[in-house]
């Protein structure tokens, strides 16, 4: 049945869409100054519509010639596009199980990312204990991470990847060797699996646990089959999960969820950037991790925190979390502004919380000689100029954050009401609307999206 529906979709939906885009592209090449609405600005996650009769190069169309070209475009390409889209929409409504790479509007678990920015919600078997050190948790909430956008945007190859690595919830089952948590406990966990006992864990880097690495995949999201789901299996539960002092209130849920990654990662970044009494710390990146780094820097005693941000809503949140200065400039102008604020020397420490080359260059330019640069943005397209780093003479440290090390401190501060990292969530959606959440973060309509279960 699925094969038949896919064939039907291809001939009545996919083929018209393909022909429409192909012919629209040909028309764009031939008559680029008169392309009307519907011609795609070819990108992975969609296309941009131009006003009818407006040119691709934003020049006025030419009277009768424009009208003629509009008619030509409609007959050659627009009609195909219309037929393809209408048929596809109907197919989604009537035969949704046969739509390849379509976004399902049914409540299923967990969330899966396909190539080219497509997200679906699947129904899978509830996880079971596989090892005596496992625990099964029923999630209270999950969320979408900025790093989830890399595969969503096509910058990181994926094929049917189960998504999510941030999670909080109630333990419902434990293996025979689990001793620190029990069914009924509410827990927060790190996105990295850790035993808490190996030499690497004992030296403070549970994100690189030797036991987890020896077992295979060290990341919870991959090993658990994604935590953007209703249930998850957490390996090495004793070393990965932290029991909360009690059942959290509804208001504490977002903050505890933030602690599982973005706050923990930001806290680690501030720590490695040398945040402490009297220090001046610059935060490059105003996403959830950058905002978490502001909280971490403030709580660790930094006297001046400079947030580099161009977004008014995030600037306000940065101020609320403890930023003392806002720098909107970027690149060389941003570096110059930071140097001005720091007496021409640069900051004592800089947090790089984005992961691209421009942000890394900016971060390196803002730190003073002998200062510290921590980088926690998942790197994409970053090349290292060793000569420049040699000349900069700064301490550099980065990688996946050892969140588990900081969880007890952060959880206690949340329960005491001393910090409110949950404010980074500016959009909350039910799990089945995860695709809308991905789109909102991709288009910068949301800083951080919480998925309710």
Buried (B, 14 or more C-beta within 10 A) or exposed (E): EEEEBBEBBBEBBBBBBEBBBEBBBEBBEEBEBBBBBBBBEEEEBEBEEBEEBBBBEEEEBBEEEBBEBBEBBBEBBBBBBBBBBEBBEEBBEEBBEBBEEBBBEEEBBBBBBBBEBBBBBBEBEEBEBEBEBBBBBBBBBBBBBBBBBBBBBBBBEBEEBBBBBBBBBBBBBBBEEBEBBEEEBBBBBBBBBBBBBBEBBEEEBBBBBBBBEEBEEBBBBBBBBBBBBBBBBBBBBBBBBBBBEEEBEEEBBBBBBBBBBBBBBBBBBBBBBBBBEEBBBBBBBBBBBBBBBBBBBBBBEBBBBBBBBEBEEBBEBBBEBBBBBBBBBBEEEBBBBBBEBBEEBBBBBBBBBBBBBEBBBBBBBBBBEEBBBBBBBBBBEBEEEEEEEEEBEBBBBBBBBBBBBBBEEBBEBBBEEEBBBBBBBBBBBEBBBBBBBBBBBBEEEBBBBBBBB
